[in-house]
Amino acid sequence: MSICARNVSKRFGQFVALDAVTVDAPTGALVALLGPSGSGKTTLLRIIAGLEVPDAGTVTYLDDDITRQSARERNVGFVFQHYALFRHMTVFENVAFGLRVRHWKEPRIRDRVNELLHLVRLENMADRYPSQLSGGQKQRIALIRALAPEPKVILLDEPFGALDAKVRTELRTWLRRFHDEFHVTSLFVTHDQEEAFEVADRVVVMNHGKVEQVGTPADVFERPANAFVMDFLGNVNVFPAQLKDGRVLLGEIVMPVNGRVVEKGSGTADVYVRPHELDLDRTGTSGNCIRGKIIHINPAGSVVKVRVRADDFGLVVNVDISPDKYKLLGLMTGELVFVSPRAATMFEPDYAI
């Protein structure tokens, strides 16, 4: 492993920010720390950077214990959400700052800064000041400033959080290409599931100072470890089901729970169904369907999002359908439709989010 935080704990007064957390970042990997606000993501990142000291646990780099080393000794690049560029310095001087602190010689500084500016296609901005740059340009400068001293690891704290949606999408694509070219071991903090899945090689899902699941984006999305992960990773419908005679029922509707053997007997459990795992039509010919009325249609994007109110169960159901199917059905707000589950997921009933 390139860098490893093992059994790391951290308290701030009575608040437990991290509780015996272990996270590994393999050499050359891009790892996302994903979770809601307050889950401990940034605290863990700052401990790895040397900006916070853990109460317990260790941080190692290539098996060397760096837990008590200063941030400067660790040679870690840190990219903040709000850039933290020096307003009174030009772009060139911002990128060169860390090299001057490390007493690089001027010819080497000039070559390194020009190389990095060319890399991000901002060489013509060298003499400008941060106030003259767009948000996306500032973030690229912040990244190459962190890269300038040739760090062992790059740490990014919500790097695109201050940018608008279009620029975030562009920079996510750029960061992935950038990483594929340089293979610098990187960890980045985000609460945006789409961002983590699009950019990262591995995803670490955190909640309340603990790690809930670690895996590739596909593993985490397709095989969530528990109800929290399932619920956190995008929009999901939660159905309160009854367990009866080996079946999982919503009223008389059989929920097709994948990969679970339901013991015969009775009880209740929440069943999770993603919007794309539901079919929608006007006839209900399958018989195993939820009747409801369309209350909202959002046709923008790659899928059409349809909200259906099912008064029989007191639920609002979210269904994703393709634009082609939407046009074929000619759906309208207020009309009666039938929703059928194709797949469903159930976890241990006593797991609480």
Secondary structure, DSSP 8 states (H G I E B T S, - for coil): --EEEEEEEEEETTEEEEEEEEEEE-TT-EEEEE--TTSSHHHHHHHHHTSS--SEEEEEETTEE-TTS-HHHHTEEEE-TT----TTS-HHHHHHHHHHHTT--HHHHHHHHHHHHHHTT-GGGTT--GGGS-HHHHHHHHHHHHHTT--SEEEEESTTTTS-HHHHHHHHHHHHHHHHHH--EEEEEES-HHHHHHH-SEEEEEETTEEEEEE-HHHHHHS-SSHHHHHHSS--EEEEEEEETTEEEETTEE--BTT----SSEEEEEEEE-GGGEEEESS-TTSS-EEEEEEEEE--SSSEEEEEEETTTTEEEEEEE-HHHHHHHT--TT-EEEEEES-BEE--TT---
